[in-house]
């Protein structure tokens, strides 16, 4: 399958099975994802593999944030279960490097590029993947759980597992001509 075919076929899988790639398998995909365009070769990103009880700790950080924001205990419990939807989560972290040539937004774009490329590689290898973001990425409790430094920003999580029985929606042809113009 060509890269074009793989990208056109890719869809998010919101329900994945308990199967996951091993740490060793992930290393090869991360090596490939690291080839994204990176102005200044700053490598302004890192990934955190979240498995086993680390998923429960992440859920506890979600619940702590929810309770601090005034949500009900029952809603906080539901949030605590979100990281348990996959046996492997990969946190995407933008690591802002000092640079007079590469602004912070561009470093965030590199981290996002790594995440997207990694999701494409995992999908092409037969794994189900979906990228979860949201307000909890900026939570102090979640940052502590991930061990983020002051120059780091959580961009979200890739939830990874076997492709479940959920049938992703039918892909509609994208109106590329609406989004590509000429100067």
N, C-alpha and C positions, 0 to 999 in steps of 0.2 A: 504494500500500500504506500502511495506517495505521501509526502508531508501534507500536500494540499488536500488529499482525500481524508487523511486522518483528522485534520483540523475541521473540515466541513462536516465530518461525521460526529465529532465530539459533542456530548451533552452532559449536563450535570446529572448526577445520580443522588437524589436526596435520601435514599434508603440504600444502605450497603450492608453486605453480609459481614460476618466476623472475621473472614479471611483478610490477611493484610500482607503486604510485601515485608520481607525481613529487613533488618537494618542494612545488611550487606547489599541487598537488591536496591535499596534506596540510594546508597552511595553512588551507584552508577548513574541513576537518574539525576541526582544533584550535580554530579560532575558535568553532565550534558546541559542542564539548566543554567549552569554558571557561565555558559558561553553567550548569554544575552549581551546586547550592546551595553557598555559600561564606560562612559566618558571618564577618562582619567584612571581607569582600572582601579577604582577605589574599593570595589567589592563591598558596597554599602548595605549589606544584608547578612542575615544569618537565619538558620532554620532550627526549630526545636521540635524534636520527636516526642510526642506525648502519647504514652501507652499506659496500660494497667492503672495503678492507683493515682498516677498523675492526672488522669481524666477526672477522677473524683475530686482531687484538689482543685482543679480548674472549676468544676461544678460548684464547689464550696466558695470559691472566689466570686463566681456569678451570684450566688445566693447572698453573700455578704454585701455585695454592691447593691443588690435589689432591696435588701432590708434597710440599708443605710439611706436609700432613696425613698423609703416609706411604702414599699410594696408589701402586700400581705404575705404571711408565712407560706401559704399554699402556693402562691405565685413564685416565691423564691425557691421552693422545692422543685417546681416544674423546670425552672431555669437550671437548677443544679443537675438535672438529668440530661440536658442538651449535649454535653461532651461525651455522654455514654452512647450516643447514636452511632459511633464508629469506634472500632478498637484501636485505630491509629488516627491521631490528629497531628498535623504538621503546622506549627506556628510560623508565620512569616514575619520577620522582624526587620524593619529598616534600621540600619546602623548609620547614623549621620556622622560623616567624616569631615573634619575641617578642610575646607577647600575654597579658594578664591575663584576657581574656575567652574565648579560643579555645585549649583545651588541645591538646597535641601529637597525641593520638589523633584529635581531630576534624580536624586538619590532614591527617593520614594518610588519613582517610576522604574528604576532598575530593580528594586526589591519586588515590585508588582510584576515586572517582566519575568523574574525568576519564578515567582509563584505560578504565573500563568503557563510558562513553559513546562514547569514541573507537572502541572495538572494535565497538560496535553500529553506528556510522555507517559504518565501513569495511565491515562485513558487508553492510549494507543497500545500499552502493554496488557490491557484487559482489566484494569482496576476501575472501580467506580469512585468518582471524586466529586465533591462539591466544595465550594469556597464559601465559608461563613465569615461575615464581618459584623459590624454593628457597634453600638455605643459601648459595649463592654470591653472593646479593645482599648479604650482610654481610661478604664477603671484602675484606680490605685491598687486594689486588691488583686486584680488580674495581672498587673505589671509586677507586683511582688511575687506572685506565684511563678511567673516566667523568669524572674531574676533579671528584669530589664534594667539597664544602666540609664543614666540621665540623657544620653545621646541616642537612645533607642526608642522606636515607636512600633507597636504591634499593628500589623496590617490585616490580620485575620488568621483563619485556620483553614487548611485543607483537610477535610474529613475523607478518609481513604478506607476502602474495603472492597470486598468482592462485589461485582455488579449483581444487585438483587433482582427481584422479580418486578420491581416497579418499572413500568414502561415509560421512559421519558416521552414528553409530548412530541408530536410530529413537528419536525423542523420545517419552517417555511422559508422559502427562498428570500434572502435578504435583498432589499432594493439598493444595491451598491451604487447605482447611478445617482441616487438621491444624496449620497454622502460623499461622492467623489466629484469634485468640480475642477475646472481648469482656471488658471490665473490669466 
